[in-house]
Amino acid sequence: MTTQAQRADGLLQESGHGGLWEWAMEQRRTVRPPNWGELAYRLLMDTGGAVQIKGEMLRKWLLVAEAERDTDSPNDQA
């Protein structure tokens, strides 16, 4: 994860959102999920303006975060 992605993750955790991946998944659980540009704007608002990126970069961050979660989580298969 990039330094700015880690900063976003930390700021979201501090504000009670659980982290970047959890925040994004919660934002996308709606009747009409926002596009990546809308999601990047929400990230800007939820971090008090500290993290300003384009939607495509946010999508890339989340792909990396998801890959890290997959490697960090224990394998449920025995």
For each residue, the residues with C-beta under 8 A, 3 or more apart:
1: 5 6 9 61 64 65 68
2: 5 6 61
3: 6 7
4: 7 8 51 53
5: 1 2 8 9 20 61 64 65
6: 1 2 3 9 10
7: 3 4 10 11 50 51
8: 4 5 11 12 20 43 47 50 51 61
9: 1 5 6 12 13 19 20 21 65
10: 6 7 13 14
11: 7 8 14 15 46 47 48 50 51
12: 8 9 15 17 18 19 20 22 23 46 47
13: 9 10 16 17 18 19
14: 10 11
15: 11 12 46 47
16: 13
17: 12 13 22 23 26 46
18: 12 13 22 23 26
19: 9 12 13 22 23 65
20: 5 8 9 12 23 24 61 62 65
21: 9 24 25 62 65 66 69
22: 12 17 18 19 25 26
23: 12 17 18 19 20 26 27 43 46
24: 20 21 27 28 39 58 62
25: 21 22 28 29
26: 17 18 22 23 29
27: 23 24 30 33 34 39 42
28: 24 25 33 34 39
29: 25 26 33
30: 27 33 34
31:
32:
33: 27 28 29 30
34: 27 28 30 38 39 42
35: 38 39 55
36: 39 40 55 56 58 59
37: 40 41 54 55
38: 34 35 41 42 55
39: 24 27 28 34 35 36 42 43 55 58
40: 36 37 43 44 53 54 55 57 58
41: 37 38 44 45
42: 27 34 38 39 45 46
43: 8 23 39 40 46 47 51 53 58
44: 40 41 47 49 51 52
45: 41 42 48 49
46: 11 12 15 17 23 42 43
47: 8 11 12 15 43 44 50 51
48: 11 45
49: 44 45 52
50: 7 8 11 47
51: 4 7 8 11 43 44 47
52: 44 49
53: 4 40 43 57 58 61
54: 37 40 57 58
55: 35 36 37 38 39 40 58 59
56: 36 59 60
57: 40 53 54 60 61
58: 24 36 39 40 43 53 54 55 61 62
59: 36 55 56 62 63
60: 56 57 63 64
61: 1 2 5 8 20 53 57 58 64 65
62: 20 21 24 58 59 65 66
63: 59 60 66 67
64: 1 5 60 61 67 68
65: 1 5 9 19 20 21 61 62 68 69
66: 21 62 63 69 70
67: 63 64 70 71
68: 1 64 65 71 72
69: 21 65 66 72 73
70: 66 67 73
71: 67 68
72: 68 69
73: 69 70
74:
75:
76:
77:
78:
